[in-house]
Amino acid sequence: MIRVSLTLLVFIYLFVFLAAVFTHWLVFNLRRRKREQETLRFRLRCVICACEFEDPSAALLPRCPRCGSLNERFRFRTL
Ligand SMILES: [Zn+2]
């Protein structure tokens, strides 16, 4: 039988519990960031009329569907 003091037992319990919570948070955050990047991959915002649209083509300067101006591809950082 392994003799463990109550203080050490509480410490081990808290450590394991917090490690599980931290791991769950880390995995959730990485998956959320990946989904967000996948969502914003083809999203563009027109610099003239601020219209947001998606352009999955490989065009260097995609055309805005509302005003017809050509736009550079700037990356969206967050939703
Ligand atoms: Zn536009």
PDB file of the backbone (N, CA, C, O) and the ligand in Angstrom, with CONECT records:
HET     ZN  A 101       1
ATOM      1  N   MET A   1       0.832  -1.186   0.000  1.00  0.00           N
ATOM      2  CA  MET A   1       0.000   0.000   0.000  1.00  0.00           C
ATOM      3  C   MET A   1       0.876   1.249   0.000  1.00  0.00           C
ATOM      4  O   MET A   1       1.877   1.331   0.713  1.00  0.00           O
ATOM      5  N   ILE A   2       0.480   2.199  -0.803  1.00  0.00           N
ATOM      6  CA  ILE A   2       1.234   3.440  -0.896  1.00  0.00           C
ATOM      7  C   ILE A   2       0.665   4.421   0.120  1.00  0.00           C
ATOM      8  O   ILE A   2      -0.535   4.693   0.146  1.00  0.00           O
ATOM      9  N   ARG A   3       1.546   4.937   0.942  1.00  0.00           N
ATOM     10  CA  ARG A   3       1.097   5.890   1.960  1.00  0.00           C
ATOM     11  C   ARG A   3       1.249   7.301   1.398  1.00  0.00           C
ATOM     12  O   ARG A   3       2.340   7.717   1.009  1.00  0.00           O
ATOM     13  N   VAL A   4       0.145   8.016   1.365  1.00  0.00           N
ATOM     14  CA  VAL A   4       0.137   9.373   0.835  1.00  0.00           C
ATOM     15  C   VAL A   4      -0.574  10.262   1.850  1.00  0.00           C
ATOM     16  O   VAL A   4      -1.630   9.913   2.378  1.00  0.00           O
ATOM     17  N   SER A   5       0.023  11.401   2.102  1.00  0.00           N
ATOM     18  CA  SER A   5      -0.625  12.315   3.051  1.00  0.00           C
ATOM     19  C   SER A   5      -1.830  12.970   2.390  1.00  0.00           C
ATOM     20  O   SER A   5      -1.941  13.000   1.165  1.00  0.00           O
ATOM     21  N   LEU A   6      -2.712  13.484   3.200  1.00  0.00           N
ATOM     22  CA  LEU A   6      -3.923  14.117   2.680  1.00  0.00           C
ATOM     23  C   LEU A   6      -3.593  15.352   1.838  1.00  0.00           C
ATOM     24  O   LEU A   6      -4.245  15.613   0.827  1.00  0.00           O
ATOM     25  N   THR A   7      -2.589  16.100   2.256  1.00  0.00           N
ATOM     26  CA  THR A   7      -2.184  17.287   1.506  1.00  0.00           C
ATOM     27  C   THR A   7      -1.702  16.918   0.107  1.00  0.00           C
ATOM     28  O   THR A   7      -2.073  17.555  -0.878  1.00  0.00           O
ATOM     29  N   LEU A   8      -0.873  15.883   0.034  1.00  0.00           N
ATOM     30  CA  LEU A   8      -0.379  15.442  -1.267  1.00  0.00           C
ATOM     31  C   LEU A   8      -1.505  14.892  -2.132  1.00  0.00           C
ATOM     32  O   LEU A   8      -1.522  15.092  -3.346  1.00  0.00           O
ATOM     33  N   LEU A   9      -2.431  14.208  -1.507  1.00  0.00           N
ATOM     34  CA  LEU A   9      -3.565  13.660  -2.246  1.00  0.00           C
ATOM     35  C   LEU A   9      -4.424  14.785  -2.848  1.00  0.00           C
ATOM     36  O   LEU A   9      -4.856  14.691  -3.997  1.00  0.00           O
ATOM     37  N   VAL A  10      -4.664  15.825  -2.082  1.00  0.00           N
ATOM     38  CA  VAL A  10      -5.425  16.974  -2.579  1.00  0.00           C
ATOM     39  C   VAL A  10      -4.657  17.659  -3.703  1.00  0.00           C
ATOM     40  O   VAL A  10      -5.246  18.063  -4.706  1.00  0.00           O
ATOM     41  N   PHE A  11      -3.349  17.790  -3.537  1.00  0.00           N
ATOM     42  CA  PHE A  11      -2.531  18.406  -4.564  1.00  0.00           C
ATOM     43  C   PHE A  11      -2.566  17.600  -5.856  1.00  0.00           C
ATOM     44  O   PHE A  11      -2.704  18.173  -6.936  1.00  0.00           O
ATOM     45  N   ILE A  12      -2.444  16.285  -5.761  1.00  0.00           N
ATOM     46  CA  ILE A  12      -2.504  15.431  -6.955  1.00  0.00           C
ATOM     47  C   ILE A  12      -3.872  15.556  -7.627  1.00  0.00           C
ATOM     48  O   ILE A  12      -3.953  15.652  -8.851  1.00  0.00           O
ATOM     49  N   TYR A  13      -4.928  15.554  -6.845  1.00  0.00           N
ATOM     50  CA  TYR A  13      -6.273  15.684  -7.401  1.00  0.00           C
ATOM     51  C   TYR A  13      -6.426  17.013  -8.137  1.00  0.00           C
ATOM     52  O   TYR A  13      -6.930  17.047  -9.260  1.00  0.00           O
ATOM     53  N   LEU A  14      -5.997  18.098  -7.513  1.00  0.00           N
ATOM     54  CA  LEU A  14      -6.109  19.401  -8.160  1.00  0.00           C
ATOM     55  C   LEU A  14      -5.246  19.491  -9.414  1.00  0.00           C
ATOM     56  O   LEU A  14      -5.665  20.057 -10.423  1.00  0.00           O
ATOM     57  N   PHE A  15      -4.060  18.941  -9.349  1.00  0.00           N
ATOM     58  CA  PHE A  15      -3.159  18.982 -10.499  1.00  0.00           C
ATOM     59  C   PHE A  15      -3.760  18.226 -11.683  1.00  0.00           C
ATOM     60  O   PHE A  15      -3.754  18.730 -12.806  1.00  0.00           O
ATOM     61  N   VAL A  16      -4.270  17.039 -11.446  1.00  0.00           N
ATOM     62  CA  VAL A  16      -4.871  16.245 -12.519  1.00  0.00           C
ATOM     63  C   VAL A  16      -6.108  16.944 -13.066  1.00  0.00           C
ATOM     64  O   VAL A  16      -6.316  16.980 -14.278  1.00  0.00           O
ATOM     65  N   PHE A  17      -6.931  17.501 -12.180  1.00  0.00           N
ATOM     66  CA  PHE A  17      -8.139  18.189 -12.622  1.00  0.00           C
ATOM     67  C   PHE A  17      -7.797  19.420 -13.460  1.00  0.00           C
ATOM     68  O   PHE A  17      -8.389  19.634 -14.517  1.00  0.00           O
ATOM     69  N   LEU A  18      -6.851  20.221 -12.997  1.00  0.00           N
ATOM     70  CA  LEU A  18      -6.483  21.421 -13.755  1.00  0.00           C
ATOM     71  C   LEU A  18      -5.785  21.061 -15.069  1.00  0.00           C
ATOM     72  O   LEU A  18      -5.966  21.756 -16.069  1.00  0.00           O
ATOM     73  N   ALA A  19      -4.999  19.998 -15.080  1.00  0.00           N
ATOM     74  CA  ALA A  19      -4.360  19.565 -16.323  1.00  0.00           C
ATOM     75  C   ALA A  19      -5.405  19.127 -17.338  1.00  0.00           C
ATOM     76  O   ALA A  19      -5.267  19.404 -18.530  1.00  0.00           O
ATOM     77  N   ALA A  20      -6.449  18.445 -16.877  1.00  0.00           N
ATOM     78  CA  ALA A  20      -7.517  18.024 -17.787  1.00  0.00           C
ATOM     79  C   ALA A  20      -8.265  19.233 -18.326  1.00  0.00           C
ATOM     80  O   ALA A  20      -8.571  19.285 -19.518  1.00  0.00           O
ATOM     81  N   VAL A  21      -8.563  20.196 -17.480  1.00  0.00           N
ATOM     82  CA  VAL A  21      -9.271  21.403 -17.927  1.00  0.00           C
ATOM     83  C   VAL A  21      -8.413  22.174 -18.915  1.00  0.00           C
ATOM     84  O   VAL A  21      -8.915  22.634 -19.940  1.00  0.00           O
ATOM     85  N   PHE A  22      -7.138  22.321 -18.626  1.00  0.00           N
ATOM     86  CA  PHE A  22      -6.244  23.051 -19.518  1.00  0.00           C
ATOM     87  C   PHE A  22      -6.110  22.350 -20.871  1.00  0.00           C
ATOM     88  O   PHE A  22      -6.128  23.008 -21.912  1.00  0.00           O
ATOM     89  N   THR A  23      -5.978  21.041 -20.863  1.00  0.00           N
ATOM     90  CA  THR A  23      -5.878  20.287 -22.112  1.00  0.00           C
ATOM     91  C   THR A  23      -7.158  20.428 -22.931  1.00  0.00           C
ATOM     92  O   THR A  23      -7.110  20.621 -24.146  1.00  0.00           O
ATOM     93  N   HIS A  24      -8.299  20.332 -22.256  1.00  0.00           N
ATOM     94  CA  HIS A  24      -9.572  20.495 -22.961  1.00  0.00           C
ATOM     95  C   HIS A  24      -9.675  21.891 -23.564  1.00  0.00           C
ATOM     96  O   HIS A  24     -10.102  22.032 -24.710  1.00  0.00           O
ATOM     97  N   TRP A  25      -9.295  22.917 -22.823  1.00  0.00           N
ATOM     98  CA  TRP A  25      -9.335  24.288 -23.322  1.00  0.00           C
ATOM     99  C   TRP A  25      -8.405  24.462 -24.512  1.00  0.00           C
ATOM    100  O   TRP A  25      -8.766  25.109 -25.495  1.00  0.00           O
ATOM    101  N   LEU A  26      -7.206  23.886 -24.428  1.00  0.00           N
ATOM    102  CA  LEU A  26      -6.230  24.009 -25.503  1.00  0.00           C
ATOM    103  C   LEU A  26      -6.737  23.368 -26.796  1.00  0.00           C
ATOM    104  O   LEU A  26      -6.643  23.963 -27.869  1.00  0.00           O
ATOM    105  N   VAL A  27      -7.271  22.161 -26.685  1.00  0.00           N
ATOM    106  CA  VAL A  27      -7.790  21.467 -27.861  1.00  0.00           C
ATOM    107  C   VAL A  27      -8.985  22.220 -28.446  1.00  0.00           C
ATOM    108  O   VAL A  27      -9.092  22.362 -29.664  1.00  0.00           O
ATOM    109  N   PHE A  28      -9.881  22.701 -27.588  1.00  0.00           N
ATOM    110  CA  PHE A  28     -11.038  23.450 -28.050  1.00  0.00           C
ATOM    111  C   PHE A  28     -10.611  24.720 -28.775  1.00  0.00           C
ATOM    112  O   PHE A  28     -11.166  25.059 -29.821  1.00  0.00           O
ATOM    113  N   ASN A  29      -9.624  25.425 -28.222  1.00  0.00           N
ATOM    114  CA  ASN A  29      -9.169  26.673 -28.823  1.00  0.00           C
ATOM    115  C   ASN A  29      -8.477  26.431 -30.166  1.00  0.00           C
ATOM    116  O   ASN A  29      -8.676  27.203 -31.104  1.00  0.00           O
ATOM    117  N   LEU A  30      -7.676  25.381 -30.273  1.00  0.00           N
ATOM    118  CA  LEU A  30      -7.020  25.074 -31.545  1.00  0.00           C
ATOM    119  C   LEU A  30      -8.037  24.702 -32.614  1.00  0.00           C
ATOM    120  O   LEU A  30      -7.912  25.123 -33.764  1.00  0.00           O
ATOM    121  N   ARG A  31      -9.047  23.913 -32.241  1.00  0.00           N
ATOM    122  CA  ARG A  31     -10.089  23.545 -33.211  1.00  0.00           C
ATOM    123  C   ARG A  31     -10.900  24.756 -33.631  1.00  0.00           C
ATOM    124  O   ARG A  31     -11.256  24.888 -34.801  1.00  0.00           O
ATOM    125  N   ARG A  32     -11.198  25.647 -32.680  1.00  0.00           N
ATOM    126  CA  ARG A  32     -11.954  26.861 -33.006  1.00  0.00           C
ATOM    127  C   ARG A  32     -11.167  27.753 -33.960  1.00  0.00           C
ATOM    128  O   ARG A  32     -11.728  28.294 -34.913  1.00  0.00           O
ATOM    129  N   ARG A  33      -9.875  27.904 -33.707  1.00  0.00           N
ATOM    130  CA  ARG A  33      -9.045  28.739 -34.582  1.00  0.00           C
ATOM    131  C   ARG A  33      -8.960  28.148 -35.985  1.00  0.00           C
ATOM    132  O   ARG A  33      -8.983  28.884 -36.971  1.00  0.00           O
ATOM    133  N   LYS A  34      -8.862  26.834 -36.080  1.00  0.00           N
ATOM    134  CA  LYS A  34      -8.795  26.180 -37.387  1.00  0.00           C
ATOM    135  C   LYS A  34     -10.105  26.370 -38.161  1.00  0.00           C
ATOM    136  O   LYS A  34     -10.091  26.644 -39.361  1.00  0.00           O
ATOM    137  N   ARG A  35     -11.238  26.220 -37.460  1.00  0.00           N
ATOM    138  CA  ARG A  35     -12.535  26.433 -38.114  1.00  0.00           C
ATOM    139  C   ARG A  35     -12.676  27.876 -38.567  1.00  0.00           C
ATOM    140  O   ARG A  35     -13.200  28.142 -39.648  1.00  0.00           O
ATOM    141  N   GLU A  36     -12.213  28.802 -37.751  1.00  0.00           N
ATOM    142  CA  GLU A  36     -12.307  30.213 -38.089  1.00  0.00           C
ATOM    143  C   GLU A  36     -11.464  30.539 -39.318  1.00  0.00           C
ATOM    144  O   GLU A  36     -11.916  31.265 -40.203  1.00  0.00           O
ATOM    145  N   GLN A  37     -10.253  30.011 -39.381  1.00  0.00           N
ATOM    146  CA  GLN A  37      -9.405  30.248 -40.549  1.00  0.00           C
ATOM    147  C   GLN A  37     -10.013  29.646 -41.801  1.00  0.00           C
ATOM    148  O   GLN A  37      -9.938  30.230 -42.882  1.00  0.00           O
ATOM    149  N   GLU A  38     -10.619  28.466 -41.649  1.00  0.00           N
ATOM    150  CA  GLU A  38     -11.248  27.820 -42.803  1.00  0.00           C
ATOM    151  C   GLU A  38     -12.452  28.629 -43.284  1.00  0.00           C
ATOM    152  O   GLU A  38     -12.714  28.707 -44.484  1.00  0.00           O
ATOM    153  N   THR A  39     -13.173  29.224 -42.354  1.00  0.00           N
ATOM    154  CA  THR A  39     -14.328  30.049 -42.718  1.00  0.00           C
ATOM    155  C   THR A  39     -13.911  31.323 -43.442  1.00  0.00           C
ATOM    156  O   THR A  39     -14.562  31.741 -44.399  1.00  0.00           O
ATOM    157  N   LEU A  40     -12.823  31.937 -42.983  1.00  0.00           N
ATOM    158  CA  LEU A  40     -12.399  33.219 -43.534  1.00  0.00           C
ATOM    159  C   LEU A  40     -11.410  33.082 -44.687  1.00  0.00           C
ATOM    160  O   LEU A  40     -10.837  34.073 -45.139  1.00  0.00           O
ATOM    161  N   ARG A  41     -11.216  31.880 -45.153  1.00  0.00           N
ATOM    162  CA  ARG A  41     -10.178  31.625 -46.159  1.00  0.00           C
ATOM    163  C   ARG A  41     -10.409  32.411 -47.443  1.00  0.00           C
ATOM    164  O   ARG A  41      -9.469  32.996 -47.981  1.00  0.00           O
ATOM    165  N   PHE A  42     -11.631  32.436 -47.940  1.00  0.00           N
ATOM    166  CA  PHE A  42     -11.928  33.096 -49.215  1.00  0.00           C
ATOM    167  C   PHE A  42     -12.718  34.393 -49.029  1.00  0.00           C
ATOM    168  O   PHE A  42     -13.201  34.964 -50.006  1.00  0.00           O
ATOM    169  N   ARG A  43     -12.854  34.855 -47.804  1.00  0.00           N
ATOM    170  CA  ARG A  43     -13.652  36.047 -47.515  1.00  0.00           C
ATOM    171  C   ARG A  43     -12.848  37.299 -47.854  1.00  0.00           C
ATOM    172  O   ARG A  43     -11.676  37.419 -47.497  1.00  0.00           O
ATOM    173  N   LEU A  44     -13.489  38.213 -48.537  1.00  0.00           N
ATOM    174  CA  LEU A  44     -12.854  39.477 -48.913  1.00  0.00           C
ATOM    175  C   LEU A  44     -13.769  40.626 -48.560  1.00  0.00           C
ATOM    176  O   LEU A  44     -14.984  40.456 -48.468  1.00  0.00           O
ATOM    177  N   ARG A  45     -13.185  41.805 -48.362  1.00  0.00           N
ATOM    178  CA  ARG A  45     -13.968  43.021 -48.125  1.00  0.00           C
ATOM    179  C   ARG A  45     -13.525  44.057 -49.145  1.00  0.00           C
ATOM    180  O   ARG A  45     -12.338  44.349 -49.292  1.00  0.00           O
ATOM    181  N   CYS A  46     -14.514  44.603 -49.846  1.00  0.00           N
ATOM    182  CA  CYS A  46     -14.222  45.614 -50.851  1.00  0.00           C
ATOM    183  C   CYS A  46     -13.709  46.881 -50.174  1.00  0.00           C
ATOM    184  O   CYS A  46     -14.264  47.319 -49.166  1.00  0.00           O
ATOM    185  N   VAL A  47     -12.646  47.471 -50.729  1.00  0.00           N
ATOM    186  CA  VAL A  47     -12.085  48.684 -50.127  1.00  0.00           C
ATOM    187  C   VAL A  47     -12.892  49.921 -50.510  1.00  0.00           C
ATOM    188  O   VAL A  47     -12.735  50.967 -49.880  1.00  0.00           O
ATOM    189  N   ILE A  48     -13.742  49.831 -51.511  1.00  0.00           N
ATOM    190  CA  ILE A  48     -14.541  50.975 -51.942  1.00  0.00           C
ATOM    191  C   ILE A  48     -15.883  51.017 -51.212  1.00  0.00           C
ATOM    192  O   ILE A  48     -16.229  52.036 -50.614  1.00  0.00           O
ATOM    193  N   CYS A  49     -16.642  49.913 -51.257  1.00  0.00           N
ATOM    194  CA  CYS A  49     -17.997  49.935 -50.706  1.00  0.00           C
ATOM    195  C   CYS A  49     -18.128  49.092 -49.434  1.00  0.00           C
ATOM    196  O   CYS A  49     -19.222  49.007 -48.876  1.00  0.00           O
ATOM    197  N   ALA A  50     -17.056  48.473 -48.966  1.00  0.00           N
ATOM    198  CA  ALA A  50     -17.042  47.664 -47.740  1.00  0.00           C
ATOM    199  C   ALA A  50     -17.959  46.449 -47.824  1.00  0.00           C
ATOM    200  O   ALA A  50     -18.352  45.900 -46.795  1.00  0.00           O
ATOM    201  N   CYS A  51     -18.297  46.032 -49.016  1.00  0.00           N
ATOM    202  CA  CYS A  51     -19.099  44.826 -49.199  1.00  0.00           C
ATOM    203  C   CYS A  51     -18.222  43.603 -48.925  1.00  0.00           C
ATOM    204  O   CYS A  51     -17.097  43.522 -49.417  1.00  0.00           O
ATOM    205  N   GLU A  52     -18.731  42.662 -48.147  1.00  0.00           N
ATOM    206  CA  GLU A  52     -17.997  41.435 -47.874  1.00  0.00           C
ATOM    207  C   GLU A  52     -18.512  40.341 -48.793  1.00  0.00           C
ATOM    208  O   GLU A  52     -19.718  40.122 -48.906  1.00  0.00           O
ATOM    209  N   PHE A  53     -17.598  39.670 -49.436  1.00  0.00           N
ATOM    210  CA  PHE A  53     -17.988  38.602 -50.351  1.00  0.00           C
ATOM    211  C   PHE A  53     -16.918  37.527 -50.330  1.00  0.00           C
ATOM    212  O   PHE A  53     -15.822  37.726 -49.808  1.00  0.00           O
ATOM    213  N   GLU A  54     -17.260  36.382 -50.911  1.00  0.00           N
ATOM    214  CA  GLU A  54     -16.321  35.269 -50.965  1.00  0.00           C
ATOM    215  C   GLU A  54     -15.912  35.035 -52.405  1.00  0.00           C
ATOM    216  O   GLU A  54     -16.737  35.066 -53.319  1.00  0.00           O
ATOM    217  N   ASP A  55     -14.631  34.801 -52.586  1.00  0.00           N
ATOM    218  CA  ASP A  55     -14.114  34.540 -53.921  1.00  0.00           C
ATOM    219  C   ASP A  55     -13.145  33.359 -53.852  1.00  0.00           C
ATOM    220  O   ASP A  55     -11.970  33.545 -53.533  1.00  0.00           O
ATOM    221  N   PRO A  56     -13.618  32.152 -54.146  1.00  0.00           N
ATOM    222  CA  PRO A  56     -12.740  30.979 -54.052  1.00  0.00           C
ATOM    223  C   PRO A  56     -11.799  30.826 -55.243  1.00  0.00           C
ATOM    224  O   PRO A  56     -10.989  29.899 -55.269  1.00  0.00           O
ATOM    225  N   SER A  57     -11.889  31.713 -56.222  1.00  0.00           N
ATOM    226  CA  SER A  57     -11.018  31.586 -57.389  1.00  0.00           C
ATOM    227  C   SER A  57      -9.595  32.004 -57.026  1.00  0.00           C
ATOM    228  O   SER A  57      -9.348  32.533 -55.942  1.00  0.00           O
ATOM    229  N   ALA A  58      -8.679  31.764 -57.935  1.00  0.00           N
ATOM    230  CA  ALA A  58      -7.278  32.116 -57.711  1.00  0.00           C
ATOM    231  C   ALA A  58      -6.933  33.447 -58.362  1.00  0.00           C
ATOM    232  O   ALA A  58      -5.760  33.736 -58.601  1.00  0.00           O
ATOM    233  N   ALA A  59      -7.942  34.259 -58.650  1.00  0.00           N
ATOM    234  CA  ALA A  59      -7.703  35.552 -59.300  1.00  0.00           C
ATOM    235  C   ALA A  59      -6.877  36.451 -58.384  1.00  0.00           C
ATOM    236  O   ALA A  59      -7.098  36.497 -57.173  1.00  0.00           O
ATOM    237  N   LEU A  60      -5.938  37.153 -58.971  1.00  0.00           N
ATOM    238  CA  LEU A  60      -5.064  38.025 -58.181  1.00  0.00           C
ATOM    239  C   LEU A  60      -5.834  39.217 -57.623  1.00  0.00           C
ATOM    240  O   LEU A  60      -5.638  39.609 -56.473  1.00  0.00           O
ATOM    241  N   LEU A  61      -6.709  39.789 -58.445  1.00  0.00           N
ATOM    242  CA  LEU A  61      -7.521  40.929 -58.027  1.00  0.00           C
ATOM    243  C   LEU A  61      -8.992  40.593 -58.257  1.00  0.00           C
ATOM    244  O   LEU A  61      -9.517  40.865 -59.337  1.00  0.00           O
ATOM    245  N   PRO A  62      -9.660  40.017 -57.283  1.00  0.00           N
ATOM    246  CA  PRO A  62     -11.075  39.671 -57.479  1.00  0.00           C
ATOM    247  C   PRO A  62     -11.956  40.912 -57.579  1.00  0.00           C
ATOM    248  O   PRO A  62     -11.673  41.952 -56.985  1.00  0.00           O
ATOM    249  N   ARG A  63     -13.024  40.771 -58.343  1.00  0.00           N
ATOM    250  CA  ARG A  63     -13.921  41.903 -58.587  1.00  0.00           C
ATOM    251  C   ARG A  63     -15.072  41.890 -57.583  1.00  0.00           C
ATOM    252  O   ARG A  63     -15.658  40.844 -57.305  1.00  0.00           O
ATOM    253  N   CYS A  64     -15.382  43.060 -57.048  1.00  0.00           N
ATOM    254  CA  CYS A  64     -16.487  43.191 -56.087  1.00  0.00           C
ATOM    255  C   CYS A  64     -17.812  42.968 -56.818  1.00  0.00           C
ATOM    256  O   CYS A  64     -18.027  43.565 -57.873  1.00  0.00           O
ATOM    257  N   PRO A  65     -18.711  42.121 -56.287  1.00  0.00           N
ATOM    258  CA  PRO A  65     -19.984  41.886 -56.976  1.00  0.00           C
ATOM    259  C   PRO A  65     -20.930  43.087 -56.894  1.00  0.00           C
ATOM    260  O   PRO A  65     -21.853  43.180 -57.703  1.00  0.00           O
ATOM    261  N   ARG A  66     -20.735  44.000 -55.952  1.00  0.00           N
ATOM    262  CA  ARG A  66     -21.645  45.139 -55.807  1.00  0.00           C
ATOM    263  C   ARG A  66     -21.226  46.317 -56.679  1.00  0.00           C
ATOM    264  O   ARG A  66     -22.022  46.820 -57.472  1.00  0.00           O
ATOM    265  N   CYS A  67     -19.949  46.766 -56.530  1.00  0.00           N
ATOM    266  CA  CYS A  67     -19.535  47.974 -57.243  1.00  0.00           C
ATOM    267  C   CYS A  67     -18.610  47.681 -58.426  1.00  0.00           C
ATOM    268  O   CYS A  67     -18.363  48.565 -59.246  1.00  0.00           O
ATOM    269  N   GLY A  68     -18.106  46.475 -58.523  1.00  0.00           N
ATOM    270  CA  GLY A  68     -17.290  46.098 -59.672  1.00  0.00           C
ATOM    271  C   GLY A  68     -15.839  46.513 -59.582  1.00  0.00           C
ATOM    272  O   GLY A  68     -15.108  46.339 -60.557  1.00  0.00           O
ATOM    273  N   SER A  69     -15.385  47.048 -58.470  1.00  0.00           N
ATOM    274  CA  SER A  69     -13.982  47.457 -58.364  1.00  0.00           C
ATOM    275  C   SER A  69     -13.097  46.246 -58.064  1.00  0.00           C
ATOM    276  O   SER A  69     -13.551  45.244 -57.511  1.00  0.00           O
ATOM    277  N   LEU A  70     -11.853  46.362 -58.435  1.00  0.00           N
ATOM    278  CA  LEU A  70     -10.897  45.287 -58.188  1.00  0.00           C
ATOM    279  C   LEU A  70     -10.316  45.451 -56.786  1.00  0.00           C
ATOM    280  O   LEU A  70     -10.055  46.570 -56.346  1.00  0.00           O
ATOM    281  N   ASN A  71     -10.115  44.336 -56.088  1.00  0.00           N
ATOM    282  CA  ASN A  71      -9.658  44.370 -54.699  1.00  0.00           C
ATOM    283  C   ASN A  71      -8.458  43.464 -54.510  1.00  0.00           C
ATOM    284  O   ASN A  71      -8.337  42.417 -55.146  1.00  0.00           O
ATOM    285  N   GLU A  72      -7.570  43.890 -53.617  1.00  0.00           N
ATOM    286  CA  GLU A  72      -6.478  43.017 -53.224  1.00  0.00           C
ATOM    287  C   GLU A  72      -6.982  42.053 -52.163  1.00  0.00           C
ATOM    288  O   GLU A  72      -8.009  42.283 -51.524  1.00  0.00           O
ATOM    289  N   ARG A  73      -6.243  40.979 -51.993  1.00  0.00           N
ATOM    290  CA  ARG A  73      -6.640  39.989 -50.998  1.00  0.00           C
ATOM    291  C   ARG A  73      -5.988  40.310 -49.651  1.00  0.00           C
ATOM    292  O   ARG A  73      -4.801  40.054 -49.447  1.00  0.00           O
ATOM    293  N   PHE A  74      -6.777  40.871 -48.743  1.00  0.00           N
ATOM    294  CA  PHE A  74      -6.325  41.082 -47.375  1.00  0.00           C
ATOM    295  C   PHE A  74      -6.936  39.993 -46.519  1.00  0.00           C
ATOM    296  O   PHE A  74      -8.095  39.624 -46.707  1.00  0.00           O
ATOM    297  N   ARG A  75      -6.181  39.492 -45.604  1.00  0.00           N
ATOM    298  CA  ARG A  75      -6.668  38.414 -44.755  1.00  0.00           C
ATOM    299  C   ARG A  75      -7.511  38.960 -43.601  1.00  0.00           C
ATOM    300  O   ARG A  75      -7.140  39.932 -42.943  1.00  0.00           O
ATOM    301  N   PHE A  76      -8.661  38.303 -43.373  1.00  0.00           N
ATOM    302  CA  PHE A  76      -9.450  38.605 -42.194  1.00  0.00           C
ATOM    303  C   PHE A  76      -8.770  37.937 -41.013  1.00  0.00           C
ATOM    304  O   PHE A  76      -8.321  36.796 -41.117  1.00  0.00           O
ATOM    305  N   ARG A  77      -8.694  38.622 -39.921  1.00  0.00           N
ATOM    306  CA  ARG A  77      -8.051  38.031 -38.733  1.00  0.00           C
ATOM    307  C   ARG A  77      -9.069  37.342 -37.835  1.00  0.00           C
ATOM    308  O   ARG A  77      -8.828  36.235 -37.353  1.00  0.00           O
ATOM    309  N   THR A  78     -10.212  37.997 -37.610  1.00  0.00           N
ATOM    310  CA  THR A  78     -11.239  37.406 -36.749  1.00  0.00           C
ATOM    311  C   THR A  78     -12.591  37.582 -37.404  1.00  0.00           C
ATOM    312  O   THR A  78     -12.741  38.309 -38.387  1.00  0.00           O
ATOM    313  N   LEU A  79     -13.564  36.907 -36.843  1.00  0.00           N
ATOM    314  CA  LEU A  79     -14.915  37.029 -37.370  1.00  0.00           C
ATOM    315  C   LEU A  79     -15.517  38.353 -37.012  1.00  0.00           C
ATOM    316  O   LEU A  79     -16.660  38.631 -37.376  1.00  0.00           O
TER     317      LEU A  79
HETATM  318 ZN    ZN A 101     -17.379  47.100 -53.751  1.00  0.00          ZN2+
END
